[in-house]
Amino acid sequence: MALPNQMHGLKPVVNKGLEWIYIGQPTREKLDALSKRYPLHELNIEDCLSKNQLPKIDRYDDHVFIILQFPTTQKEKTSPKFSQLSLFIGRDFLISVHQGDLKPLSELYQACSTDNEKDKQNIMGNSPGYLLHTILDALVDDLLHLLMKVIGNLDDIEDAVFDDKVAVAKEISILRREITTLRRIVVPLKRIMLELISRDVRKFSTNVEEEDLISYFNDINDHVSKVLEALDESKETIEIYKDTDHMLSSEKTNKILSFLTILFTLSIPVTVVGTFYGMNIIIPGSVNFSYNLYDFMPLILTLSFSIGSIIIMLYYFNKLGWMNNLTK
């Protein structure tokens, strides 16, 4: 058995013979040192050092290797990012390896690292299966909290979609990306949970006095199912909001274009008729101004043709229903 100084400072937390080794930033040196004490396969070590492995379970005679993905701690209004969590689970040990900030996991480890035996017992129990349940339960609860934020953002977008003064296209796109990212995490997690319950949970229990771990893992699986159902509903809802926002934006744009088109069209008769007279029309204030009514006939005819043309076009546009779009 390797000595602690041969494990690059990785001191396991021990409770009644059960060891938990926590690695927040894995390196080749740390994992190679662990492989001298624990049965770590070389391929699994490579998987731990990689950041883009798909969730999976590898089963061996003396341990199980699991890869899962969870969202990292993030700032507000940013899309969640993946953090890969790798777990080696043997008869009397559990090794957790992750890259990124998994706050629930680090808080659990800090609680176990204290001298409070009661907290250590509540978290680790007497078997690696109980410790695995505690870790997954904390991470899935964090998923539930993140889901509540998504639902809250959906409610805010619902109010903003029907407000003409607010543009929400960017917010809708960000939330769609967030929902998609979470579904990419939860869908494989659901599959892994079903495999653990059906094939592996009983192997993790080493104390016959413990309650049946399957009921514990079934509870986590139920939470994962609820998260997945809520994400599916949120995905459908955000798609509806996207289509609604696009439709309302298109309608608003059409109204503006209709108004500008009619305004431009109404100015055509004045432009055309006025072109025939140019500067040859006598108007009040001009140099050739006089009070002779005959001199104002070109101006009167120009105005009459222009106003008459506008009235005729307005009547025709209204008959076609174009004017109705401006009044709605």
Backbone hydrogen bonds in HBPLUS format (Angstrom, degrees):
<---DONOR---> <-ACCEPTOR-->    atom                        ^
c    i                          cat <-CA-CA->   ^        H-A-AA   ^      H-
h    n   atom  resd res      DA  || num        DHA   H-A  angle D-A-AA Bond
n    s   type  num  typ     dist DA aas  dist angle  dist       angle   num
A0006-GLN N   A0003-LEU O   2.90 MM   3  5.31 148.9  2.00 112.5 122.6     1
A0007-MET N   A0004-PRO O   2.99 MM   3  5.21 160.4  2.03 109.3 114.9     2
A0010-LEU N   A0007-MET O   3.08 MM   3  5.40 158.3  2.13 111.2 118.1     3
A0013-VAL N   A0020-TRP O   2.92 MM   7  5.11 167.2  1.94 144.8 143.9     4
A0020-TRP N   A0013-VAL O   2.83 MM   7  5.11 147.7  1.94 141.5 152.2     5
A0015-ASN N   A0018-LEU O   2.88 MM   3  5.16 152.9  1.96 142.6 151.6     6
A0018-LEU N   A0015-ASN O   3.02 MM   3  5.16 164.3  2.05 112.5 116.1     7
A0019-GLU N   A0092-ASP O   3.05 MM  73  6.34 162.2  2.08 135.7 140.1     8
A0094-LEU N   A0019-GLU O   2.82 MM  75  6.29 138.8  1.99 154.5 167.9     9
A0021-ILE N   A0094-LEU O   2.98 MM  73  6.41 155.8  2.04 150.0 157.9    10
A0096-SER N   A0021-ILE O   2.93 MM  75  6.32 161.9  1.96 169.8 175.7    11
A0023-ILE N   A0096-SER O   2.88 MM  73  6.10 155.1  1.94 164.9 172.7    12
A0098-HIS N   A0023-ILE O   3.11 MM  75  6.58 157.2  2.16 165.4 172.4    13
A0031-LEU N   A0027-THR O   3.15 MM   4  6.40 170.2  2.16 157.2 159.5    14
A0032-ASP N   A0028-ARG O   2.89 MM   4  5.96 155.8  1.94 148.1 155.4    15
A0033-ALA N   A0029-GLU O   3.02 MM   4  6.13 152.1  2.10 142.2 149.5    16
A0034-LEU N   A0030-LYS O   3.02 MM   4  6.32 152.0  2.10 144.0 151.8    17
A0035-SER N   A0031-LEU O   2.90 MM   4  6.12 146.7  2.02 143.6 152.7    18
A0036-LYS N   A0033-ALA O   3.28 MM   3  5.56 152.2  2.37 102.6 110.4    19
A0037-ARG N   A0034-LEU O   2.93 MM   3  5.40 151.4  2.01 112.8 121.7    20
A0038-TYR N   A0034-LEU O   2.78 MM   4  5.87 168.7  1.79 167.9 171.8    21
A0040-LEU N   A0038-TYR O   2.88 MM   2  5.79 127.4  2.16 113.7  97.7    22
A0044-ASN N   A0041-HIS O   3.07 MM   3  5.25 120.5  2.44  99.8 114.4    23
A0045-ILE N   A0041-HIS O   3.01 MM   4  6.37 147.4  2.12 149.5 159.5    24
A0046-GLU N   A0042-GLU O   3.06 MM   4  6.41 154.9  2.12 147.8 153.9    25
A0047-ASP N   A0043-LEU O   3.03 MM   4  6.34 148.9  2.13 139.7 148.4    26
A0048-CYS N   A0044-ASN O   2.97 MM   4  6.26 148.3  2.07 144.4 152.3    27
A0049-LEU N   A0045-ILE O   3.16 MM   4  6.48 147.8  2.27 146.6 154.5    28
A0050-SER N   A0046-GLU O   3.11 MM   4  6.34 129.8  2.38 140.2 153.3    29
A0050-SER N   A0047-ASP O   3.22 MM   3  5.12 135.9  2.43  93.2 105.3    30
A0056-LYS N   A0067-ILE O   3.15 MM  11  5.28 139.6  2.32 124.1 134.2    31
A0067-ILE N   A0056-LYS O   2.96 MM  11  5.28 161.7  2.00 153.0 154.0    32
A0058-ASP N   A0065-PHE O   2.74 MM   7  4.98 165.3  1.77 151.9 157.2    33
A0065-PHE N   A0058-ASP O   2.77 MM   7  4.98 172.9  1.77 157.9 160.4    34
A0060-TYR N   A0063-HIS O   2.91 MM   3  5.31 150.1  2.00 167.5 172.8    35
A0064-VAL N   A0089-ILE O   2.88 MM  25  5.22 149.0  1.97 137.9 147.7    36
A0089-ILE N   A0064-VAL O   2.90 MM  25  5.22 164.5  1.92 155.2 160.2    37
A0066-ILE N   A0087-LEU O   2.89 MM  21  5.07 159.3  1.93 146.4 153.2    38
A0087-LEU N   A0066-ILE O   2.81 MM  21  5.07 157.8  1.86 151.7 156.9    39
A0068-LEU N   A0085-LEU O   2.84 MM  17  5.15 163.1  1.87 152.1 158.0    40
A0085-LEU N   A0068-LEU O   2.80 MM  17  5.15 172.2  1.81 146.7 149.5    41
A0070-PHE N   A0083-SER O   3.07 MM  13  5.37 160.4  2.11 142.2 147.7    42
A0083-SER N   A0070-PHE O   2.77 MM  13  5.37 124.1  2.09 147.2 164.3    43
A0072-THR N   A0081-LYS O   2.92 MM   9  5.72 148.0  2.02 151.7 160.9    44
A0073-THR N   A0101-ASP O   3.08 MM  28  5.76 154.7  2.14 151.1 159.0    45
A0086-SER N   A0097-VAL O   2.69 MM  11  4.96 176.1  1.69 160.9 162.2    46
A0097-VAL N   A0086-SER O   2.77 MM  11  4.96 163.5  1.79 153.8 156.8    47
A0088-PHE N   A0095-ILE O   2.87 MM   7  4.93 158.2  1.92 141.8 149.2    48
A0095-ILE N   A0088-PHE O   2.83 MM   7  4.93 159.4  1.87 144.3 151.4    49
A0090-GLY N   A0093-PHE O   2.95 MM   3  5.18 167.0  1.97 145.4 149.5    50
A0106-SER N   A0102-LEU O   3.08 MM   4  6.36 164.8  2.10 159.1 163.9    51
A0107-GLU N   A0103-LYS O   2.95 MM   4  6.08 155.4  2.01 156.4 162.8    52
A0108-LEU N   A0104-PRO O   3.12 MM   4  6.31 150.8  2.21 139.6 146.9    53
A0109-TYR N   A0105-LEU O   3.07 MM   4  6.38 161.5  2.11 151.4 155.9    54
A0110-GLN N   A0106-SER O   2.97 MM   4  6.16 157.6  2.02 145.3 151.5    55
A0111-ALA N   A0107-GLU O   3.01 MM   4  6.20 152.1  2.09 143.3 150.5    56
A0112-CYS N   A0108-LEU O   3.01 MM   4  6.34 148.0  2.11 146.1 155.0    57
A0113-SER N   A0109-TYR O   2.92 MM   4  6.11 134.3  2.13 143.1 156.0    58
A0120-LYS N   A0116-ASN O   3.14 MM   4  6.38 162.1  2.18 149.8 155.3    59
A0121-GLN N   A0117-GLU O   2.88 MM   4  6.02 152.7  1.96 143.1 150.2    60
A0122-ASN N   A0118-LYS O   2.95 MM   4  6.20 156.3  2.00 148.4 155.0    61
A0123-ILE N   A0119-ASP O   3.04 MM   4  6.23 144.8  2.17 145.7 154.3    62
A0124-MET N   A0120-LYS O   2.86 MM   4  5.89 171.0  1.87 153.8 156.8    63
A0125-GLY N   A0121-GLN O   2.81 MM   4  4.84 142.2  1.95 122.9 134.7    64
A0131-LEU N   A0127-SER O   3.29 MM   4  6.66 160.0  2.34 148.4 153.6    65
A0132-LEU N   A0128-PRO O   2.84 MM   4  6.02 156.5  1.90 146.3 153.1    66
A0129-GLY N   A0204-PHE O   3.30 MM  75  4.36 149.4  2.40 121.5 113.8    67
A0133-HIS N   A0129-GLY O   2.97 MM   4  6.18 153.7  2.04 142.2 149.2    68
A0134-THR N   A0130-TYR O   2.99 MM   4  6.30 155.4  2.05 146.7 153.0    69
A0135-ILE N   A0131-LEU O   3.00 MM   4  6.29 159.9  2.04 153.2 157.8    70
A0136-LEU N   A0132-LEU O   2.98 MM   4  6.17 176.4  1.98 158.4 159.2    71
A0137-ASP N   A0133-HIS O   2.82 MM   4  5.83 156.4  1.88 148.7 156.3    72
A0138-ALA N   A0134-THR O   3.09 MM   4  6.23 157.0  2.14 143.8 148.8    73
A0139-LEU N   A0135-ILE O   3.11 MM   4  6.37 161.2  2.15 151.8 156.9    74
A0140-VAL N   A0136-LEU O   2.86 MM   4  5.98 157.7  1.91 151.6 157.6    75
A0141-ASP N   A0137-ASP O   2.98 MM   4  6.08 153.1  2.05 142.4 149.9    76
A0142-ASP N   A0138-ALA O   3.12 MM   4  6.35 145.0  2.25 137.5 146.5    77
A0143-LEU N   A0139-LEU O   3.10 MM   4  6.44 140.1  2.26 134.9 145.6    78
A0144-LEU N   A0140-VAL O   2.99 MM   4  6.40 146.5  2.11 145.0 153.9    79
A0145-HIS N   A0141-ASP O   3.08 MM   4  6.45 151.7  2.17 145.6 152.4    80
A0146-LEU N   A0142-ASP O   3.03 MM   4  6.30 155.9  2.09 145.5 151.9    81
A0147-LEU N   A0143-LEU O   2.86 MM   4  6.10 146.7  1.97 145.2 155.1    82
A0148-MET N   A0144-LEU O   3.03 MM   4  6.34 148.3  2.13 145.5 153.0    83
A0149-LYS N   A0145-HIS O   3.29 MM   4  6.67 145.7  2.42 140.8 149.0    84
A0150-VAL N   A0146-LEU O   3.13 MM   4  6.51 150.2  2.22 142.6 150.7    85
A0151-ILE N   A0147-LEU O   2.96 MM   4  6.30 160.3  2.00 155.2 159.8    86
A0152-GLY N   A0148-MET O   2.94 MM   4  6.15 153.1  2.02 141.6 149.4    87
A0153-ASN N   A0149-LYS O   2.89 MM   4  6.19 153.3  1.97 147.7 154.7    88
A0154-LEU N   A0150-VAL O   2.93 MM   4  6.24 146.7  2.04 145.8 155.6    89
A0155-ASP N   A0151-ILE O   3.08 MM   4  6.42 152.4  2.16 147.1 153.2    90
A0156-ASP N   A0152-GLY O   3.14 MM   4  6.48 153.1  2.21 144.9 151.9    91
A0157-ILE N   A0153-ASN O   2.97 MM   4  6.21 155.9  2.02 147.8 154.2    92
A0158-GLU N   A0154-LEU O   2.92 MM   4  6.16 150.3  2.01 147.5 155.8    93
A0159-ASP N   A0155-ASP O   3.34 MM   4  6.66 152.8  2.42 144.1 148.9    94
A0160-ALA N   A0156-ASP O   3.15 MM   4  6.41 150.4  2.24 141.9 150.5    95
A0161-VAL N   A0157-ILE O   2.82 MM   4  5.89 146.1  1.94 155.8 162.4    96
A0163-ASP N   A0160-ALA O   3.10 MM   3  5.09 163.7  2.13 108.2 111.2    97
A0166-VAL N   A0163-ASP O   3.18 MM   3  5.64 168.6  2.20 116.7 120.2    98
A0172-ILE N   A0168-VAL O   2.90 MM   4  6.06 159.5  1.94 156.8 162.1    99
A0173-SER N   A0169-ALA O   3.06 MM   4  6.26 157.3  2.12 144.0 150.0   100
A0174-ILE N   A0170-LYS O   2.96 MM   4  6.24 158.7  2.01 152.5 158.1   101
A0175-LEU N   A0171-GLU O   3.00 MM   4  6.16 162.0  2.04 147.9 152.7   102
A0176-ARG N   A0172-ILE O   2.91 MM   4  6.09 153.0  1.98 147.7 155.4   103
A0177-ARG N   A0173-SER O   3.06 MM   4  6.28 156.6  2.12 144.8 150.5   104
A0178-GLU N   A0174-ILE O   2.97 MM   4  6.25 151.4  2.06 144.4 152.8   105
A0179-ILE N   A0175-LEU O   2.92 MM   4  6.14 161.7  1.95 151.5 155.4   106
A0180-THR N   A0176-ARG O   2.98 MM   4  6.13 161.6  2.02 147.7 153.1   107
A0181-THR N   A0177-ARG O   2.93 MM   4  6.09 155.9  1.99 145.7 152.2   108
A0182-LEU N   A0178-GLU O   3.02 MM   4  6.26 159.9  2.07 148.8 153.8   109
A0183-ARG N   A0179-ILE O   2.97 MM   4  6.20 153.1  2.05 148.2 155.7   110
A0184-ARG N   A0180-THR O   3.05 MM   4  6.30 147.6  2.16 144.1 152.5   111
A0185-ILE N   A0182-LEU O   3.08 MM   3  5.08 136.9  2.27  95.2 107.6   112
A0186-VAL N   A0182-LEU O   2.90 MM   4  6.15 161.9  1.93 154.1 158.7   113
A0187-VAL N   A0183-ARG O   3.00 MM   4  5.78 170.3  2.01 147.2 150.1   114
A0189-LEU N   A0185-ILE O   3.39 MM   4  6.44 150.5  2.49 136.5 144.9   115
A0190-LYS N   A0186-VAL O   2.86 MM   4  6.09 151.1  1.95 156.3 162.3   116
A0191-ARG N   A0187-VAL O   3.35 MM   4  6.69 156.0  2.41 144.8 150.3   117
A0192-ILE N   A0188-PRO O   2.91 MM   4  6.21 160.8  1.95 154.7 159.7   118
A0193-MET N   A0189-LEU O   2.93 MM   4  6.11 158.9  1.98 149.9 155.5   119
A0194-LEU N   A0190-LYS O   3.15 MM   4  6.41 157.0  2.21 146.7 152.0   120
A0195-GLU N   A0191-ARG O   3.11 MM   4  6.42 154.5  2.18 146.8 153.7   121
A0196-LEU N   A0192-ILE O   2.89 MM   4  6.16 158.1  1.94 153.4 159.6   122
A0197-ILE N   A0193-MET O   3.01 MM   4  6.20 163.9  2.04 151.4 155.1   123
A0198-SER N   A0194-LEU O   3.06 MM   4  6.15 159.8  2.10 144.5 150.2   124
A0199-ARG N   A0195-GLU O   2.95 MM   4  5.85 149.8  2.04 149.2 155.6   125
A0200-ASP N   A0196-LEU O   2.96 MM   4  4.81 143.7  2.10 121.2 132.3   126
A0201-VAL N   A0196-LEU O   2.88 MM   5  5.66 144.7  2.00 168.0 158.4   127
A0203-LYS N   A0200-ASP O   3.01 MM   3  5.41 133.4  2.24 109.4 122.3   128
A0204-PHE N   A0201-VAL O   3.00 MM   3  5.44 142.0  2.14 110.3 120.7   129
A0210-GLU N   A0207-ASN O   3.11 MM   3  5.69 162.7  2.14 116.1 121.3   130
A0216-TYR N   A0213-LEU O   3.00 MM   3  5.06 120.6  2.37  97.5 112.8   131
A0217-PHE N   A0213-LEU O   2.98 MM   4  6.32 163.6  2.00 160.2 163.6   132
A0218-ASN N   A0214-ILE O   2.76 MM   4  5.92 147.9  1.86 148.0 157.9   133
A0219-ASP N   A0215-SER O   3.16 MM   4  6.30 143.6  2.30 134.5 142.5   134
A0220-ILE N   A0216-TYR O   3.24 MM   4  6.72 152.3  2.32 143.6 150.4   135
A0221-ASN N   A0217-PHE O   2.86 MM   4  6.11 162.1  1.89 149.6 155.0   136
A0222-ASP N   A0218-ASN O   2.87 MM   4  6.07 145.7  1.99 141.5 150.5   137
A0223-HIS N   A0219-ASP O   3.14 MM   4  6.47 150.3  2.23 142.8 149.9   138
A0223-HIS N   A0220-ILE O   3.04 MM   3  5.11 116.7  2.46  96.6 111.9   139
A0224-VAL N   A0220-ILE O   2.91 MM   4  6.27 156.6  1.97 153.3 160.4   140
A0225-SER N   A0221-ASN O   2.91 MM   4  6.14 153.6  1.98 145.5 152.5   141
A0226-LYS N   A0222-ASP O   3.04 MM   4  6.30 152.4  2.12 143.5 150.5   142
A0227-VAL N   A0223-HIS O   2.94 MM   4  6.23 156.6  1.99 149.5 155.9   143
A0228-LEU N   A0224-VAL O   2.92 MM   4  6.17 160.5  1.96 150.3 155.4   144
A0229-GLU N   A0225-SER O   2.91 MM   4  6.11 159.5  1.95 148.9 154.5   145
A0230-ALA N   A0226-LYS O   2.93 MM   4  6.08 161.5  1.96 147.6 152.8   146
A0231-LEU N   A0227-VAL O   2.89 MM   4  6.12 150.7  1.97 146.5 155.0   147
A0232-ASP N   A0228-LEU O   2.94 MM   4  6.18 154.5  2.01 147.7 154.3   148
A0233-GLU N   A0229-GLU O   2.99 MM   4  6.27 159.4  2.03 149.5 154.9   149
A0234-SER N   A0230-ALA O   2.84 MM   4  6.02 153.6  1.90 143.1 151.4   150
A0235-LYS N   A0231-LEU O   2.80 MM   4  5.98 149.1  1.89 144.6 153.0   151
A0236-GLU N   A0232-ASP O   3.11 MM   4  6.40 158.9  2.15 147.0 151.3   152
A0237-THR N   A0233-GLU O   2.90 MM   4  6.14 158.3  1.95 148.4 155.0   153
A0238-ILE N   A0234-SER O   2.86 MM   4  6.02 166.3  1.87 152.9 155.8   154
A0239-GLU N   A0235-LYS O   3.13 MM   4  6.26 147.6  2.24 140.9 149.4   155
A0240-ILE N   A0236-GLU O   3.09 MM   4  6.38 149.2  2.18 143.4 151.5   156
A0240-ILE N   A0237-THR O   3.08 MM   3  5.10 117.2  2.49  94.5 109.8   157
A0241-TYR N   A0237-THR O   2.94 MM   4  6.30 157.4  1.99 151.7 158.1   158
A0242-LYS N   A0238-ILE O   2.86 MM   4  6.03 150.1  1.95 139.9 148.4   159
A0243-ASP N   A0239-GLU O   2.99 MM   4  6.24 163.6  2.02 148.1 151.5   160
A0244-THR N   A0240-ILE O   2.85 MM   4  6.04 157.4  1.90 148.7 156.0   161
A0245-ASP N   A0241-TYR O   2.81 MM   4  5.92 164.0  1.83 149.9 154.1   162
A0246-HIS N   A0242-LYS O   2.95 MM   4  6.14 157.5  2.00 146.4 152.9   163
A0247-MET N   A0243-ASP O   2.89 MM   4  6.08 156.4  1.95 145.8 152.4   164
A0248-LEU N   A0244-THR O   2.87 MM   4  6.09 167.1  1.89 156.0 159.0   165
A0249-SER N   A0245-ASP O   2.88 MM   4  5.94 155.8  1.94 144.4 151.7   166
A0250-SER N   A0246-HIS O   2.91 MM   4  6.03 154.3  1.98 143.0 150.2   167
A0251-GLU N   A0247-MET O   2.91 MM   4  6.15 154.5  1.98 145.7 153.1   168
A0252-LYS N   A0248-LEU O   2.91 MM   4  6.11 156.9  1.97 145.0 151.3   169
A0253-THR N   A0249-SER O   2.90 MM   4  6.10 159.1  1.94 146.5 152.5   170
A0254-ASN N   A0250-SER O   2.85 MM   4  6.05 155.7  1.91 146.5 153.4   171
A0255-LYS N   A0251-GLU O   2.99 MM   4  6.25 150.9  2.08 145.3 152.5   172
A0256-ILE N   A0252-LYS O   3.11 MM   4  6.42 160.4  2.15 149.5 154.0   173
A0257-LEU N   A0253-THR O   2.91 MM   4  6.16 164.7  1.93 154.1 158.5   174
A0258-SER N   A0254-ASN O   2.82 MM   4  5.91 152.5  1.89 144.4 152.4   175
A0259-PHE N   A0255-LYS O   2.94 MM   4  6.15 159.9  1.98 148.8 153.9   176
A0260-LEU N   A0256-ILE O   2.97 MM   4  6.21 167.1  1.99 152.3 155.8   177
A0261-THR N   A0257-LEU O   2.84 MM   4  5.90 153.4  1.92 144.3 152.2   178
A0262-ILE N   A0258-SER O   2.93 MM   4  6.10 165.2  1.95 150.2 153.9   179
A0263-LEU N   A0259-PHE O   2.89 MM   4  6.05 161.1  1.92 149.6 155.6   180
A0264-PHE N   A0260-LEU O   2.93 MM   4  6.04 156.7  1.98 143.2 149.3   181
A0265-THR N   A0261-THR O   2.84 MM   4  6.01 156.3  1.89 146.4 153.9   182
A0266-LEU N   A0262-ILE O   2.85 MM   4  6.01 156.4  1.90 152.0 157.3   183
A0267-SER N   A0264-PHE O   3.20 MM   3  5.30 136.5  2.40  97.1 109.0   184
A0268-ILE N   A0265-THR O   3.12 MM   3  5.36 155.1  2.18 105.7 113.3   185
A0271-THR N   A0267-SER O   3.17 MM   4  6.33 157.9  2.22 146.9 153.3   186
A0272-VAL N   A0268-ILE O   2.82 MM   4  6.04 165.9  1.84 164.5 168.2   187
A0273-VAL N   A0269-PRO O   2.82 MM   4  5.87 172.1  1.82 158.0 160.2   188
A0274-GLY N   A0270-VAL O   2.91 MM   4  5.70 154.8  1.98 137.2 145.7   189
A0275-THR N   A0271-THR O   3.06 MM   4  6.04 132.1  2.30 132.5 143.7   190
A0275-THR N   A0272-VAL O   3.20 MM   3  5.21 131.4  2.45  93.2 106.1   191
A0276-PHE N   A0273-VAL O   3.15 MM   3  5.62 136.3  2.35 107.5 117.5   192
A0277-TYR N   A0274-GLY O   3.27 MM   3  5.48 134.4  2.49  99.3 110.4   193
A0278-GLY N   A0274-GLY O   2.89 MM   4  5.98 156.4  1.95 153.4 161.0   194
A0280-ASN N   A0277-TYR O   2.92 MM   3  5.54 163.8  1.94 141.6 144.7   195
A0286-SER N   A0283-ILE O   3.04 MM   3  5.67 157.6  2.09 147.3 146.9   196
A0289-PHE N   A0286-SER O   3.36 MM   3  5.25 152.6  2.44 108.2 106.8   197
A0295-ASP N   A0292-ASN O   3.04 MM   3  5.54 131.7  2.28 107.9 119.5   198
A0296-PHE N   A0293-LEU O   3.02 MM   3  5.32 142.9  2.16 105.5 116.1   199
A0297-MET N   A0294-TYR O   3.21 MM   3  5.35 165.0  2.23 107.4 111.9   200
A0300-ILE N   A0296-PHE O   2.92 MM   4  6.19 161.2  1.96 157.0 163.1   201
A0301-LEU N   A0297-MET O   2.87 MM   4  6.02 165.0  1.89 158.8 162.2   202
A0302-THR N   A0298-PRO O   2.92 MM   4  6.07 156.0  1.98 142.3 149.4   203
A0303-LEU N   A0299-LEU O   2.96 MM   4  6.18 168.5  1.98 153.4 155.9   204
A0304-SER N   A0300-ILE O   2.87 MM   4  5.99 153.5  1.94 144.5 153.0   205
A0305-PHE N   A0301-LEU O   2.86 MM   4  6.05 168.9  1.88 154.3 156.3   206
A0306-SER N   A0302-THR O   2.95 MM   4  6.10 160.0  1.99 147.6 153.9   207
A0307-ILE N   A0303-LEU O   2.85 MM   4  5.94 172.9  1.86 152.4 154.9   208
A0308-GLY N   A0304-SER O   2.85 MM   4  5.81 156.2  1.91 144.0 152.1   209
A0309-SER N   A0305-PHE O   2.89 MM   4  5.95 156.3  1.95 141.5 148.0   210
A0310-ILE N   A0306-SER O   2.98 MM   4  6.24 156.7  2.04 147.0 153.5   211
A0311-ILE N   A0307-ILE O   2.95 MM   4  6.20 161.7  1.99 151.0 155.5   212
A0312-ILE N   A0308-GLY O   2.97 MM   4  6.19 161.9  2.00 150.4 155.4   213
A0313-MET N   A0309-SER O   2.92 MM   4  6.14 161.2  1.96 150.1 155.1   214
A0314-LEU N   A0310-ILE O   2.87 MM   4  6.05 159.6  1.91 152.0 157.9   215
A0315-TYR N   A0311-ILE O   2.96 MM   4  6.14 157.1  2.01 146.6 152.9   216
A0316-TYR N   A0312-ILE O   2.95 MM   4  6.20 154.8  2.01 144.4 151.8   217
A0317-PHE N   A0313-MET O   2.75 MM   4  5.96 163.5  1.78 154.3 158.7   218
A0318-ASN N   A0314-LEU O   2.93 MM   4  6.02 157.4  1.98 144.9 151.2   219
A0319-LYS N   A0315-TYR O   2.97 MM   4  6.15 148.0  2.07 141.0 149.9   220
A0320-LEU N   A0316-TYR O   3.02 MM   4  6.32 145.1  2.15 144.6 153.5   221
A0322-TRP N   A0317-PHE O   3.01 MM   5  5.42 140.9  2.16 163.4 156.2   222
A0321-GLY N   A0318-ASN O   3.09 MM   3  4.97 143.9  2.22  93.9 104.9   223
A0324-ASN N   A0321-GLY O   3.31 MM   3  5.42 138.6  2.50  96.8 107.5   224
A0326-LEU N   A0323-MET O   3.15 MM   3  5.45 142.4  2.30 103.1 113.2   225
A0327-THR N   A0324-ASN O   3.15 MM   3  5.34 140.9  2.31 102.4 113.1   226
